[in-house]
Amino acid sequence: MYAIYERFVEDLISDWLRLMPDLVPRYSDLGERIQNTYREGIGRLLIDIKKNRFQHLSIEQLVQGLSCGIAGTGNTSYFLMLSYCTSKIYAKKF
């Protein structure tokens, strides 16, 4: 039963994270706690980039997404790394 609930919560959080850039298009409009968590998550991803579950990501994607988000420039909006954020969401609340 717990596994079903856990999966439901992960799906819910994943959907919310996927919608965030549409709901809050500017990174600077995200709350400070979310910005801090996002930056820390990107840093951890850069360390863990060689792990199998992150093989679909590139360093360029991560850096460009964060850079464009912070600067508010470019055609690339910030994006929340779903696979990483959902695995860390329970440990650190926004």
MOPAC internal coordinates of N, CA, C and O (Angstrom, degrees):
PM7 1SCF
backbone

  N    0.0000 0     0.00 0     0.00 0    0    0    0
  C    1.4436 1     0.00 0     0.00 0    1    0    0
  C    1.5355 1   110.83 1     0.00 0    2    1    0
  O    1.2310 1   121.24 1   139.26 1    3    2    1
  N    1.3371 1   115.24 1   -40.74 1    3    2    1
  C    1.4578 1   118.87 1  -179.90 1    5    3    2
  C    1.5225 1   111.00 1   -63.07 1    6    5    3
  O    1.2310 1   119.93 1   141.01 1    7    6    5
  N    1.3197 1   117.74 1   -38.99 1    7    6    5
  C    1.4634 1   121.57 1  -179.78 1    9    7    6
  C    1.5251 1   111.02 1   -62.00 1   10    9    7
  O    1.2310 1   120.23 1   142.78 1   11   10    9
  N    1.3096 1   117.16 1   -37.22 1   11   10    9
  C    1.4717 1   120.96 1   177.88 1   13   11   10
  C    1.5206 1   109.64 1   -65.97 1   14   13   11
  O    1.2310 1   120.51 1   135.50 1   15   14   13
  N    1.3226 1   116.63 1   -44.50 1   15   14   13
  C    1.4700 1   121.16 1   179.03 1   17   15   14
  C    1.5267 1   110.42 1   -63.96 1   18   17   15
  O    1.2310 1   120.33 1   136.12 1   19   18   17
  N    1.3321 1   116.97 1   -43.88 1   19   18   17
  C    1.4538 1   121.03 1   179.93 1   21   19   18
  C    1.5324 1   110.67 1   -60.77 1   22   21   19
  O    1.2310 1   120.40 1   136.19 1   23   22   21
  N    1.3209 1   116.83 1   -43.81 1   23   22   21
  C    1.4661 1   121.02 1   178.93 1   25   23   22
  C    1.5314 1   110.85 1   -62.89 1   26   25   23
  O    1.2310 1   120.35 1   138.65 1   27   26   25
  N    1.3343 1   116.94 1   -41.35 1   27   26   25
  C    1.4593 1   121.48 1   177.77 1   29   27   26
  C    1.5282 1   110.61 1   -59.89 1   30   29   27
  O    1.2310 1   120.47 1   133.90 1   31   30   29
  N    1.3214 1   116.71 1   -46.10 1   31   30   29
  C    1.4708 1   120.93 1  -179.71 1   33   31   30
  C    1.5273 1   110.29 1   -64.54 1   34   33   31
  O    1.2310 1   119.75 1   137.08 1   35   34   33
  N    1.3181 1   118.07 1   -42.92 1   35   34   33
  C    1.4691 1   120.77 1   177.82 1   37   35   34
  C    1.5233 1   111.41 1   -61.59 1   38   37   35
  O    1.2310 1   120.33 1   137.67 1   39   38   37
  N    1.3345 1   116.97 1   -42.33 1   39   38   37
  C    1.4712 1   120.28 1   177.66 1   41   39   38
  C    1.5187 1   111.10 1   -63.70 1   42   41   39
  O    1.2310 1   120.43 1   138.37 1   43   42   41
  N    1.3127 1   116.78 1   -41.63 1   43   42   41
  C    1.4570 1   121.53 1   179.19 1   45   43   42
  C    1.5284 1   111.16 1   -62.62 1   46   45   43
  O    1.2310 1   120.86 1   134.16 1   47   46   45
  N    1.3100 1   115.97 1   -45.84 1   47   46   45
  C    1.4654 1   120.51 1   179.38 1   49   47   46
  C    1.5255 1   110.21 1   -66.32 1   50   49   47
  O    1.2310 1   120.06 1   138.96 1   51   50   49
  N    1.3206 1   117.50 1   -41.04 1   51   50   49
  C    1.4685 1   120.74 1   178.18 1   53   51   50
  C    1.5223 1   111.42 1   -60.21 1   54   53   51
  O    1.2310 1   120.41 1   136.35 1   55   54   53
  N    1.3176 1   116.82 1   -43.65 1   55   54   53
  C    1.4677 1   120.64 1   178.04 1   57   55   54
  C    1.5210 1   110.64 1   -62.52 1   58   57   55
  O    1.2310 1   120.66 1   136.73 1   59   58   57
  N    1.3124 1   116.34 1   -43.27 1   59   58   57
  C    1.4680 1   120.35 1   179.98 1   61   59   58
  C    1.5208 1   110.49 1   -63.14 1   62   61   59
  O    1.2310 1   120.27 1   135.19 1   63   62   61
  N    1.3506 1   117.10 1   -44.81 1   63   62   61
  C    1.4616 1   120.63 1   179.56 1   65   63   62
  C    1.5214 1   111.86 1   -64.29 1   66   65   63
  O    1.2310 1   120.48 1   144.18 1   67   66   65
  N    1.3265 1   116.69 1   -35.82 1   67   66   65
  C    1.4553 1   120.85 1   179.18 1   69   67   66
  C    1.5330 1   111.24 1   -66.91 1   70   69   67
  O    1.2310 1   120.53 1   147.92 1   71   70   69
  N    1.3332 1   116.59 1   -32.08 1   71   70   69
  C    1.4650 1   121.47 1  -179.32 1   73   71   70
  C    1.5298 1   113.95 1   -84.73 1   74   73   71
  O    1.2310 1   120.28 1   161.24 1   75   74   73
  N    1.3174 1   117.08 1   -18.76 1   75   74   73
  C    1.4636 1   120.36 1  -174.64 1   77   75   74
  C    1.5229 1   114.72 1   -51.11 1   78   77   75
  O    1.2310 1   118.91 1   131.26 1   79   78   77
  N    1.3384 1   119.69 1   -48.74 1   79   78   77
  C    1.4699 1   118.39 1  -179.30 1   81   79   78
  C    1.5372 1   113.20 1   -60.99 1   82   81   79
  O    1.2310 1   120.02 1   152.71 1   83   82   81
  N    1.3397 1   117.57 1   -27.29 1   83   82   81
  C    1.4670 1   119.98 1   176.83 1   85   83   82
  C    1.5272 1   111.02 1   -78.18 1   86   85   83
  O    1.2310 1   120.58 1   143.77 1   87   86   85
  N    1.3217 1   116.50 1   -36.23 1   87   86   85
  C    1.4627 1   121.08 1  -178.76 1   89   87   86
  C    1.5257 1   112.20 1   -77.35 1   90   89   87
  O    1.2310 1   120.83 1   142.40 1   91   90   89
  N    1.3157 1   116.03 1   -37.60 1   91   90   89
  C    1.4611 1   121.93 1   179.80 1   93   91   90
  C    1.5253 1   106.48 1  -129.89 1   94   93   91
  O    1.2310 1   120.27 1   -93.67 1   95   94   93
  N    1.3392 1   117.09 1    86.33 1   95   94   93
  C    1.4631 1   120.42 1  -171.80 1   97   95   94
  C    1.5349 1   114.63 1   -66.07 1   98   97   95
  O    1.2310 1   120.21 1   152.07 1   99   98   97
  N    1.3189 1   117.21 1   -27.93 1   99   98   97
  C    1.4667 1   119.68 1  -177.66 1  101   99   98
  C    1.5215 1   110.03 1  -100.76 1  102  101   99
  O    1.2310 1   121.18 1   -54.05 1  103  102  101
  N    1.2961 1   115.35 1   125.95 1  103  102  101
  C    1.4581 1   121.94 1   178.88 1  105  103  102
  C    1.5310 1   110.73 1   -54.79 1  106  105  103
  O    1.2310 1   120.71 1   141.26 1  107  106  105
  N    1.3145 1   116.26 1   -38.74 1  107  106  105
  C    1.4667 1   120.79 1  -177.93 1  109  107  106
  C    1.5317 1   112.67 1   -65.04 1  110  109  107
  O    1.2310 1   120.14 1   161.87 1  111  110  109
  N    1.3316 1   117.33 1   -18.13 1  111  110  109
  C    1.4634 1   120.79 1   178.59 1  113  111  110
  C    1.5344 1   112.85 1   -87.54 1  114  113  111
  O    1.2310 1   120.54 1   172.22 1  115  114  113
  N    1.3164 1   116.58 1    -7.78 1  115  114  113
  C    1.4635 1   119.45 1   174.81 1  117  115  114
  C    1.5258 1   108.04 1   -69.26 1  118  117  115
  O    1.2310 1   120.32 1   -28.33 1  119  118  117
  N    1.2939 1   117.00 1   151.67 1  119  118  117
  C    1.4573 1   119.95 1   176.37 1  121  119  118
  C    1.5179 1   111.27 1   -61.63 1  122  121  119
  O    1.2310 1   120.86 1   -24.08 1  123  122  121
  N    1.3199 1   115.97 1   155.92 1  123  122  121
  C    1.4629 1   120.80 1  -177.70 1  125  123  122
  C    1.5293 1   112.10 1   -59.92 1  126  125  123
  O    1.2310 1   120.32 1   140.53 1  127  126  125
  N    1.3219 1   117.00 1   -39.47 1  127  126  125
  C    1.4655 1   120.12 1  -179.87 1  129  127  126
  C    1.5238 1   111.34 1   -65.34 1  130  129  127
  O    1.2310 1   120.65 1   141.10 1  131  130  129
  N    1.3295 1   116.36 1   -38.90 1  131  130  129
  C    1.4700 1   119.13 1   178.92 1  133  131  130
  C    1.5212 1   109.97 1   -68.36 1  134  133  131
  O    1.2310 1   120.18 1   138.27 1  135  134  133
  N    1.3452 1   117.27 1   -41.73 1  135  134  133
  C    1.4623 1   120.42 1   177.46 1  137  135  134
  C    1.5246 1   110.90 1   -59.82 1  138  137  135
  O    1.2310 1   120.48 1   134.92 1  139  138  137
  N    1.3186 1   116.68 1   -45.08 1  139  138  137
  C    1.4689 1   120.44 1  -179.81 1  141  139  138
  C    1.5228 1   111.11 1   -63.21 1  142  141  139
  O    1.2310 1   120.47 1   134.31 1  143  142  141
  N    1.3334 1   116.70 1   -45.69 1  143  142  141
  C    1.4555 1   121.06 1   179.32 1  145  143  142
  C    1.5231 1   110.72 1   -62.10 1  146  145  143
  O    1.2310 1   120.58 1   139.76 1  147  146  145
  N    1.3243 1   116.49 1   -40.24 1  147  146  145
  C    1.4622 1   121.72 1   179.85 1  149  147  146
  C    1.5309 1   110.70 1   -63.57 1  150  149  147
  O    1.2310 1   120.63 1   132.08 1  151  150  149
  N    1.3385 1   116.40 1   -47.92 1  151  150  149
  C    1.4688 1   120.14 1   179.68 1  153  151  150
  C    1.5245 1   110.96 1   -61.27 1  154  153  151
  O    1.2310 1   120.50 1   136.32 1  155  154  153
  N    1.3315 1   116.65 1   -43.68 1  155  154  153
  C    1.4589 1   120.36 1   178.38 1  157  155  154
  C    1.5320 1   110.77 1   -62.99 1  158  157  155
  O    1.2310 1   120.77 1   139.83 1  159  158  157
  N    1.3239 1   116.13 1   -40.17 1  159  158  157
  C    1.4630 1   120.41 1   178.80 1  161  159  158
  C    1.5196 1   111.96 1   -63.64 1  162  161  159
  O    1.2310 1   120.52 1   138.93 1  163  162  161
  N    1.3311 1   116.62 1   -41.07 1  163  162  161
  C    1.4663 1   120.25 1   177.24 1  165  163  162
  C    1.5232 1   109.70 1   -62.86 1  166  165  163
  O    1.2310 1   120.42 1   138.32 1  167  166  165
  N    1.3345 1   116.80 1   -41.68 1  167  166  165
  C    1.4677 1   120.25 1   177.68 1  169  167  166
  C    1.5175 1   111.70 1   -60.49 1  170  169  167
  O    1.2310 1   120.57 1   137.24 1  171  170  169
  N    1.3262 1   116.52 1   -42.76 1  171  170  169
  C    1.4668 1   120.23 1   178.60 1  173  171  170
  C    1.5262 1   110.99 1   -67.29 1  174  173  171
  O    1.2310 1   121.04 1   142.18 1  175  174  173
  N    1.3224 1   115.61 1   -37.82 1  175  174  173
  C    1.4703 1   118.99 1   177.46 1  177  175  174
  C    1.5217 1   110.94 1   -62.27 1  178  177  175
  O    1.2310 1   120.50 1   139.17 1  179  178  177
  N    1.3227 1   116.66 1   -40.83 1  179  178  177
  C    1.4575 1   119.85 1   179.22 1  181  179  178
  C    1.5298 1   110.79 1   -61.44 1  182  181  179
  O    1.2310 1   120.50 1   145.45 1  183  182  181
  N    1.3247 1   116.66 1   -34.55 1  183  182  181
  C    1.4632 1   120.75 1   177.02 1  185  183  182
  C    1.5284 1   110.45 1   -71.82 1  186  185  183
  O    1.2310 1   120.47 1   140.31 1  187  186  185
  N    1.3370 1   116.70 1   -39.69 1  187  186  185
  C    1.4689 1   122.20 1  -174.56 1  189  187  186
  C    1.5248 1   114.16 1   -94.95 1  190  189  187
  O    1.2310 1   119.49 1  -169.22 1  191  190  189
  N    1.3029 1   118.58 1    10.78 1  191  190  189
  C    1.4624 1   122.78 1  -170.93 1  193  191  190
  C    1.5367 1   112.59 1   -58.29 1  194  193  191
  O    1.2310 1   119.46 1   154.32 1  195  194  193
  N    1.3008 1   118.64 1   -25.68 1  195  194  193
  C    1.4663 1   121.68 1  -177.41 1  197  195  194
  C    1.5324 1   112.92 1   -80.62 1  198  197  195
  O    1.2310 1   120.06 1   170.13 1  199  198  197
  N    1.3281 1   117.50 1    -9.87 1  199  198  197
  C    1.4673 1   119.87 1   179.69 1  201  199  198
  C    1.5190 1   110.06 1   -69.00 1  202  201  199
  O    1.2310 1   120.85 1   -32.58 1  203  202  201
  N    1.3186 1   115.97 1   147.42 1  203  202  201
  C    1.4628 1   122.04 1  -175.78 1  205  203  202
  C    1.5174 1   113.36 1   -54.54 1  206  205  203
  O    1.2310 1   120.00 1   139.15 1  207  206  205
  N    1.3244 1   117.61 1   -40.85 1  207  206  205
  C    1.4605 1   118.72 1  -175.22 1  209  207  206
  C    1.5299 1   113.12 1   -69.70 1  210  209  207
  O    1.2310 1   119.98 1   170.08 1  211  210  209
  N    1.3282 1   117.65 1    -9.92 1  211  210  209
  C    1.4643 1   120.75 1   178.38 1  213  211  210
  C    1.5241 1   112.11 1  -113.07 1  214  213  211
  O    1.2310 1   119.77 1  -166.79 1  215  214  213
  N    1.3274 1   118.03 1    13.21 1  215  214  213
  C    1.4600 1   121.18 1  -175.82 1  217  215  214
  C    1.5259 1   112.91 1   -63.18 1  218  217  215
  O    1.2310 1   120.08 1   160.19 1  219  218  217
  N    1.3317 1   117.45 1   -19.81 1  219  218  217
  C    1.4605 1   121.19 1   179.89 1  221  219  218
  C    1.5320 1   111.67 1   -80.16 1  222  221  219
  O    1.2310 1   120.11 1   173.04 1  223  222  221
  N    1.3280 1   117.40 1    -6.96 1  223  222  221
  C    1.4621 1   121.59 1  -179.59 1  225  223  222
  C    1.5171 1   110.47 1  -102.30 1  226  225  223
  O    1.2310 1   121.20 1   -24.69 1  227  226  225
  N    1.3180 1   115.32 1   155.31 1  227  226  225
  C    1.4593 1   119.59 1   174.68 1  229  227  226
  C    1.5318 1   108.40 1  -124.21 1  230  229  227
  O    1.2310 1   121.37 1   -23.63 1  231  230  229
  N    1.3157 1   114.99 1   156.37 1  231  230  229
  C    1.4617 1   120.09 1   176.94 1  233  231  230
  C    1.5215 1   109.37 1   -58.88 1  234  233  231
  O    1.2310 1   120.57 1   140.05 1  235  234  233
  N    1.3191 1   116.51 1   -39.95 1  235  234  233
  C    1.4682 1   120.63 1  -179.73 1  237  235  234
  C    1.5244 1   111.33 1   -59.90 1  238  237  235
  O    1.2310 1   120.37 1   136.20 1  239  238  237
  N    1.3461 1   116.89 1   -43.80 1  239  238  237
  C    1.4730 1   121.14 1   178.38 1  241  239  238
  C    1.5184 1   110.94 1   -58.53 1  242  241  239
  O    1.2310 1   120.87 1   131.53 1  243  242  241
  N    1.3135 1   115.95 1   -48.47 1  243  242  241
  C    1.4596 1   120.82 1  -176.99 1  245  243  242
  C    1.5194 1   111.83 1   -62.98 1  246  245  243
  O    1.2310 1   120.91 1   131.17 1  247  246  245
  N    1.3227 1   115.87 1   -48.83 1  247  246  245
  C    1.4617 1   120.33 1  -177.80 1  249  247  246
  C    1.5210 1   110.87 1   -67.25 1  250  249  247
  O    1.2310 1   120.19 1   137.74 1  251  250  249
  N    1.3241 1   117.25 1   -42.26 1  251  250  249
  C    1.4564 1   120.39 1  -179.80 1  253  251  250
  C    1.5287 1   111.16 1   -64.91 1  254  253  251
  O    1.2310 1   120.01 1   136.02 1  255  254  253
  N    1.3247 1   117.58 1   -43.98 1  255  254  253
  C    1.4554 1   120.50 1   179.26 1  257  255  254
  C    1.5146 1   112.19 1   -61.07 1  258  257  255
  O    1.2310 1   120.20 1   135.68 1  259  258  257
  N    1.3366 1   117.23 1   -44.32 1  259  258  257
  C    1.4606 1   121.08 1   178.88 1  261  259  258
  C    1.5229 1   111.01 1   -68.29 1  262  261  259
  O    1.2310 1   120.50 1   135.23 1  263  262  261
  N    1.3129 1   116.65 1   -44.77 1  263  262  261
  C    1.4636 1   120.93 1  -178.87 1  265  263  262
  C    1.5272 1   111.89 1   -62.26 1  266  265  263
  O    1.2310 1   120.53 1   132.29 1  267  266  265
  N    1.3094 1   116.59 1   -47.71 1  267  266  265
  C    1.4706 1   120.24 1   179.46 1  269  267  266
  C    1.5280 1   111.16 1   -65.01 1  270  269  267
  O    1.2310 1   120.87 1   143.02 1  271  270  269
  N    1.3170 1   115.95 1   -36.98 1  271  270  269
  C    1.4585 1   119.45 1   178.04 1  273  271  270
  C    1.5135 1   112.10 1   -63.59 1  274  273  271
  O    1.2310 1   120.58 1   131.69 1  275  274  273
  N    1.3210 1   116.49 1   -48.31 1  275  274  273
  C    1.4643 1   120.98 1  -178.42 1  277  275  274
  C    1.5182 1   110.99 1   -66.78 1  278  277  275
  O    1.2310 1   120.56 1   135.99 1  279  278  277
  N    1.3286 1   116.54 1   -44.01 1  279  278  277
  C    1.4701 1   120.47 1  -177.63 1  281  279  278
  C    1.5218 1   112.55 1   -78.38 1  282  281  279
  O    1.2310 1   120.52 1   159.73 1  283  282  281
  N    1.3375 1   116.61 1   -20.27 1  283  282  281
  C    1.4577 1   119.69 1  -177.14 1  285  283  282
  C    1.5147 1   112.29 1    69.27 1  286  285  283
  O    1.2310 1   120.90 1  -149.75 1  287  286  285
  N    1.3300 1   115.89 1    30.25 1  287  286  285
  C    1.4648 1   120.53 1  -177.18 1  289  287  286
  C    1.5148 1   110.49 1  -123.81 1  290  289  287
  O    1.2310 1   121.24 1    -6.98 1  291  290  289
  N    1.2853 1   115.23 1   173.02 1  291  290  289
  C    1.4613 1   121.42 1   173.87 1  293  291  290
  C    1.5112 1   112.72 1    79.68 1  294  293  291
  O    1.2310 1   121.45 1    -8.04 1  295  294  293
  N    1.3026 1   114.84 1   171.96 1  295  294  293
  C    1.4572 1   121.54 1   179.74 1  297  295  294
  C    1.5269 1   112.08 1   -86.84 1  298  297  295
  O    1.2310 1   120.89 1   169.95 1  299  298  297
  N    1.3165 1   115.89 1   -10.05 1  299  298  297
  C    1.4588 1   120.62 1  -177.97 1  301  299  298
  C    1.5113 1   109.13 1   -95.07 1  302  301  299
  O    1.2310 1   120.50 1   -61.28 1  303  302  301
  N    1.3284 1   116.66 1   118.72 1  303  302  301
  C    1.4577 1   119.22 1   175.57 1  305  303  302
  C    1.5185 1   108.59 1   -80.76 1  306  305  303
  O    1.2310 1   121.07 1   -16.08 1  307  306  305
  N    1.3188 1   115.56 1   163.92 1  307  306  305
  C    1.4591 1   117.52 1   174.11 1  309  307  306
  C    1.5252 1   107.31 1   -62.46 1  310  309  307
  O    1.2310 1   120.28 1   -23.93 1  311  310  309
  N    1.2582 1   117.08 1   156.07 1  311  310  309
  C    1.4532 1   120.38 1   175.92 1  313  311  310
  C    1.5159 1   107.51 1  -142.86 1  314  313  311
  O    1.2310 1   120.62 1   -32.08 1  315  314  313
  N    1.3037 1   116.42 1   147.92 1  315  314  313
  C    1.4565 1   121.49 1  -179.42 1  317  315  314
  C    1.5176 1   108.30 1   -95.64 1  318  317  315
  O    1.2310 1   120.93 1   -50.40 1  319  318  317
  N    1.2925 1   115.82 1   129.60 1  319  318  317
  C    1.4444 1   121.14 1  -176.86 1  321  319  318
  C    1.5292 1   109.49 1   -76.23 1  322  321  319
  O    1.2310 1   120.98 1   -81.85 1  323  322  321
  N    1.3177 1   115.73 1    98.15 1  323  322  321
  C    1.4572 1   121.90 1  -171.28 1  325  323  322
  C    1.5175 1   113.70 1   -57.62 1  326  325  323
  O    1.2310 1   120.41 1   129.82 1  327  326  325
  N    1.3099 1   116.81 1   -50.18 1  327  326  325
  C    1.4661 1   118.88 1  -174.57 1  329  327  326
  C    1.5144 1   111.09 1   -63.25 1  330  329  327
  O    1.2310 1   120.15 1   146.65 1  331  330  329
  N    1.3099 1   117.32 1   -33.35 1  331  330  329
  C    1.4573 1   119.82 1  -179.40 1  333  331  330
  C    1.5214 1   111.26 1   -82.80 1  334  333  331
  O    1.2310 1   120.60 1   133.69 1  335  334  333
  N    1.3185 1   116.45 1   -46.31 1  335  334  333
  C    1.4649 1   119.98 1  -177.24 1  337  335  334
  C    1.5142 1   111.44 1   -61.14 1  338  337  335
  O    1.2310 1   119.78 1   138.33 1  339  338  337
  N    1.3114 1   118.03 1   -41.67 1  339  338  337
  C    1.4583 1   119.13 1  -177.67 1  341  339  338
  C    1.5201 1   111.56 1   -69.02 1  342  341  339
  O    1.2310 1   120.09 1   151.98 1  343  342  341
  N    1.3153 1   117.43 1   -28.02 1  343  342  341
  C    1.4655 1   118.21 1   178.66 1  345  343  342
  C    1.5187 1   111.36 1   -78.88 1  346  345  343
  O    1.2310 1   119.35 1   159.85 1  347  346  345
  N    1.3101 1   118.84 1   -20.15 1  347  346  345
  C    1.4582 1   122.45 1  -177.70 1  349  347  346
  C    1.5295 1   112.86 1  -105.24 1  350  349  347
  O    1.2310 1   120.15 1   171.56 1  351  350  349
  N    1.3017 1   117.32 1    -8.44 1  351  350  349
  C    1.4647 1   121.36 1  -173.22 1  353  351  350
  C    1.5232 1   112.19 1   -60.18 1  354  353  351
  O    1.2310 1   120.17 1   147.15 1  355  354  353
  N    1.3150 1   117.28 1   -32.85 1  355  354  353
  C    1.4562 1   120.01 1  -177.60 1  357  355  354
  C    1.5253 1   111.46 1   -75.23 1  358  357  355
  O    1.2310 1   120.60 1   150.66 1  359  358  357
  N    1.3197 1   116.45 1   -29.34 1  359  358  357
  C    1.4562 1   120.29 1  -177.30 1  361  359  358
  C    1.5313 1   111.75 1   -79.08 1  362  361  359
  O    1.2310 1   119.98 1   149.13 1  363  362  361
  N    1.3136 1   117.65 1   -30.87 1  363  362  361
  C    1.4530 1   121.03 1  -177.01 1  365  363  362
  C    1.5140 1   109.30 1  -136.93 1  366  365  363
  O    1.2310 1   120.50 1   -68.28 1  367  366  365
  N    1.2653 1   116.65 1   111.72 1  367  366  365
  C    1.4622 1   121.44 1  -179.62 1  369  367  366
  C    1.5215 1   109.81 1   -78.43 1  370  369  367
  O    1.2310 1   120.63 1   -34.42 1  371  370  369
  N    1.3225 1   116.41 1   145.58 1  371  370  369
  C    1.4554 1   120.77 1   176.12 1  373  371  370
  C    1.4803 1   105.32 1   -70.63 1  374  373  371
  O    1.2310 1   120.10 1   180.00 1  375  374  373

